Amino acid sequence: MRKRYRYDAVTKSVIPLDKWLRKNREPKGHYIIPDIKPYKAVTGDMQGKWITSRKQHREFLKRNDLIEVGNEKSYFTKYGGMTPDNPNLVSDTKREEEICRTLKETMHQLQSK
């Protein structure tokens, strides 16, 4: 009878497929994200009232022009990432200045040869 095998990175050996599947298979079923815990709004048109569902929460934020504060960096979201606090940002002006400076240095080196 023919058997199938898979490489197990943990044990660094080849093991039968059925054993590998038992070891590496994801749990059966789907993960269902629970609804949010109810909270009282502290501002906006629902101030002091309970918000009890995600849908209600989204609608509340939209109606009152509010945003959720998360763990994202502000430079990823503000003005399309073009803010001065973005450490990865190099403005077009600075990029052009750098290119011009490099070209001038190169031309000066070539002329002096």
C-alpha positions as CSV (number, residue, x, y, z in Angstrom):
1,M,0.0,0.0,0.0
2,R,1.2,3.4,-0.9
3,K,1.7,6.1,1.8
4,R,2.2,9.8,1.7
5,Y,4.6,11.7,3.9
6,R,5.4,15.3,4.7
7,Y,8.4,17.0,6.2
8,D,8.0,18.2,9.8
9,A,10.1,21.3,10.4
10,V,10.0,20.9,14.2
11,T,11.4,17.3,14.3
12,K,13.3,17.8,11.0
13,S,12.1,14.5,9.7
14,V,9.6,13.0,7.3
15,I,6.4,11.7,9.0
16,P,3.3,10.1,7.6
17,L,0.7,12.5,6.2
18,D,-2.1,11.6,8.6
19,K,0.2,12.3,11.6
20,W,1.4,15.6,10.1
21,L,-2.2,16.7,9.5
22,R,-3.2,15.9,13.1
23,K,-0.3,17.9,14.3
24,N,-0.5,20.9,11.9
25,R,-4.2,21.2,11.0
26,E,-6.0,24.3,12.0
27,P,-8.8,23.9,14.5
28,K,-12.1,22.9,13.0
29,G,-14.7,25.6,12.6
30,H,-14.6,29.3,11.9
31,Y,-13.6,32.0,14.3
32,I,-16.4,34.3,14.9
33,I,-15.6,37.8,16.2
34,P,-17.8,38.7,19.1
35,D,-19.8,41.9,19.1
36,I,-18.4,44.9,20.9
37,K,-19.1,45.4,24.6
38,P,-21.7,48.1,25.1
39,Y,-20.4,51.5,26.1
40,K,-21.8,55.0,26.8
41,A,-21.0,57.7,24.3
42,V,-19.2,60.7,25.9
43,T,-19.8,63.1,23.0
44,G,-21.8,63.7,19.9
45,D,-25.5,63.1,19.3
46,M,-25.6,60.0,21.5
47,Q,-23.9,61.6,24.5
48,G,-24.8,59.6,27.7
49,K,-26.6,56.9,25.7
50,W,-25.5,53.3,25.3
51,I,-24.0,52.0,22.0
52,T,-24.5,48.3,21.9
53,S,-23.4,47.0,18.5
54,R,-20.7,47.5,15.9
55,K,-23.2,48.8,13.4
56,Q,-24.5,51.4,15.8
57,H,-20.8,52.3,16.7
58,R,-19.9,52.8,13.0
59,E,-23.0,54.9,12.3
60,F,-22.3,57.0,15.4
61,L,-18.7,57.7,14.3
62,K,-19.9,58.6,10.7
63,R,-22.7,60.9,11.9
64,N,-20.4,62.8,14.2
65,D,-17.3,62.9,12.0
66,L,-15.3,61.0,14.6
67,I,-12.4,58.5,14.0
68,E,-11.2,55.6,16.1
69,V,-7.7,56.0,17.5
70,G,-5.7,52.8,17.1
71,N,-2.1,51.8,17.0
72,E,-1.4,53.1,13.5
73,K,1.1,55.8,13.0
74,S,-0.4,59.2,12.2
75,Y,1.9,59.6,9.2
76,F,0.2,56.6,7.6
77,T,-3.2,58.2,7.7
78,K,-2.8,62.0,7.6
79,Y,-2.7,63.7,4.2
80,G,-1.9,60.5,2.4
81,G,1.3,59.9,4.4
82,M,2.8,63.2,3.4
83,T,3.3,64.8,6.8
84,P,6.5,66.1,8.3
85,D,6.4,63.6,11.2
86,N,6.9,60.7,8.7
87,P,10.4,59.5,9.2
88,N,10.4,57.7,5.8
89,L,9.3,60.8,3.9
90,V,11.6,62.5,1.5
91,S,9.8,65.5,-0.1
92,D,10.1,66.0,-3.9
93,T,11.9,69.2,-3.3
94,K,14.6,67.6,-1.1
95,R,14.9,64.7,-3.7
96,E,15.4,67.2,-6.5
97,E,17.9,69.2,-4.5
98,E,19.9,66.0,-3.8
99,I,19.9,65.0,-7.5
100,C,21.1,68.5,-8.5
101,R,23.8,68.5,-5.8
102,T,25.0,65.0,-7.0
103,L,25.0,66.2,-10.6
104,K,27.0,69.3,-9.8
105,E,29.6,67.2,-7.9
106,T,29.8,64.7,-10.7
107,M,30.3,67.5,-13.4
108,H,32.9,69.2,-11.2
109,Q,34.8,65.9,-10.9
110,L,34.6,65.3,-14.6
111,Q,35.8,68.8,-15.5
112,S,38.8,68.6,-13.1
113,K,40.1,65.4,-14.8
